[in-house]
Structures are given as C-alpha cells and as structure tokens.
Amino acid sequence: MLKKTLAGIGAGALLFGLSACGGGDDGDGGDGLIVGFAQVGAESAWRTANTDSVKAAAEADDRIAELKFVDGQQEQDRQIEAVRNFITQQVDVIVLAPVVETGWTDVLQEAEDAGIPVVLADRGVEAADEDLYVTRLGSDFTEEGRKAGQWTVETFADDADGTRILELQGTTGSAPANDRKTGFFEVLDAEGLDYELVDSQSGDFTAENGKSVMETFVTTHGLDGIDLLYAHNDEMGLGAIQAIEEAGFEPGVDIQIIIVDGSAAGFQAGVDGKLNYIVECNPAFGAQLMDVVVQVEAGESVEKFTPVEEGVFTADQFEAELPNRQF
Ligand code: GZL
C-alpha cells in the first residue's frame, strides 16, 4: 500500500518510497527492478517462444535486476501460488499470463493491497477484475477471430449447399479461446454466410489433444462434406492434420484448414499444402513488456491495453514467409 500511495503523490515521493521499500530502480544507481512472471505453461511453440522472448529481454535490460519465472503448467492454482509468493518476496512488479479469464479477483486484490502493480502479458481476465491490473500487453484475440472469419466468408461465399465447419477451441475459459470464437462467428453471421457448425470442442491448445478431438470428430461425423476446420492454434491444427490423413483424407484439399499463431511448423504444413490460412499471433513481445513494466513501476500513465502487431498469410505467401518465422 505504501508504494501505491507514494506512486500517487509524485516522482519525488516515489523515489523516497522505492528506497523505503528497498526495491526498484530509482533512476540514480538503484539496483534495478525485481519482476515476478507467472507464465501459463509450455503447451505450444508459441508459449515457448513467448517465454524465451520475455526471459531474453529481461536479461538484456539493465533496468531489470531479476526476473523470477514460474511455469504454471496450464494450472491456475500454480499461477495463483506463484503470484502469492511474488507478493511475499515483495517483487516490484508482477507479470501474469492468466491461463483462464476467471478466478483471479482474490489474488489480484492481495497484490493491490501489497502495493505491487500487476501487468497482464498475453491473455486477459474478466472485465470485473479490470481495476485490479494496470495494463495488458498482448494480442487482440477477437480481431484474430475476425480475420479468420473474413477469409472464410471470402473463400466459401459461393458454397451453394452451405459451409460445414469443425472447430478446435483453445483452453476452455481462456481469453484466446473465447475471443477467437467470438470474432470468427461474429463475421460469419454479419456477412450472412450460410454455414453449419457441425462440432466444436477444446483441444487445450496442444497437438495431442487436437489429434484426439479430430479423431472423435471423424468417428462421430465422418469427413465427407466437411468444408473447413478452424483450429485456434497451430499445435491443434497440426495434430488434426495427422488425424485427417490417417482417416484417408487430404488436409488442405478435402478439408480446408485455418490455424492461429504462425509457427515455423505451421508454415511448413502450409508449404506442404496441408492448410490454407494462417492468422499470426505474435509471441515476441519481451522487449515491449520490459518497457511497460518500467513505466508501470515508475507510476507513468499507460493504456489499459497495448496490442502487439500481427498479420495474416494466404497459401501464396507461405513459402516466402517460412524463413522469417522465429518459433
Ligand atoms: C495466444 C496464446 C495462445 C496461443 C497458443 O496469445 O495465449 O496460447 O495461441 C498458446 O499457442 O497455447
């Protein structure tokens, strides 16, 4: 609370406050910030690249004295425990990549009560907790879904007998799963596409579950007459491709496929003709995150949401883009 109060008074008081709290870079030879980072897990190439980006940026930034990193193993309880430990250790700033959107109120309130600002990296939390974190740096997942939807509308506009769609959702309750779904169907409905969502299940953003759920789709519905698979990330799409081939169908030809992330493996599958559209989700925001952390600790005003830059790629672009992929 002391830090929070002082931060509200002004820079001078803040400098006193930081020395009084024994932490932080006071701008005149201080020891640098101690940052606690509670990461989702290591479930995908995107996540690993994101972790690498954040760790490398902290290491290279002399304003950061230490990054305390915890792998949440895709379990909210582990992340909550990590945040509580960061509070006990009195870190200067807490960075949280919340695995799901709900269940954070208590621990975020504890951080606020301790006067430790929280920055969300990548995923978001429910609107009710909006006042309990300073800012989110990450993707606009709804816009990613809209991009996938727009390509779908353009690709299947003339599909006279209606477009039959399968959806592999990300982790249940996570912001990217919720918002990529919302954005996708918002566009399909707004543009009046004649479609049927044949089935939609979570593959928890992993290749293993993506393959397993796709096998269930094949058993339950067959693939004849399925036009499109919308996979919320590369791993699930790549797992599904294996299942589609094992069922004797040609991924990217018999069934068109959209993936979200843009890993090298995803682009390679595109070059091999096994998928048709890639919506980029950019994990490499480590340096930008360090800037945000320093601004927040210094009490500077920051936007509630800072979107990272990301694009889209069609089949004719896959080969040229593949060498540029960083994860
Ligand atoms: C999106 C990120 C998602 C990726 C998945 O920003 O949270 O989590 O799309 C990852 O690959 O598992």
Boltz pocket constraint, residues with backbone or C-beta under 6 A from the ligand:
constraints:
  - pocket:
      binder: B
      contacts: [[A, 43], [A, 44], [A, 45], [A, 46], [A, 47], [A, 122], [A, 123], [A, 138], [A, 139], [A, 176], [A, 204], [A, 205], [A, 232], [A, 233], [A, 234], [A, 235], [A, 260], [A, 261], [A, 281]]
      max_distance: 6.0
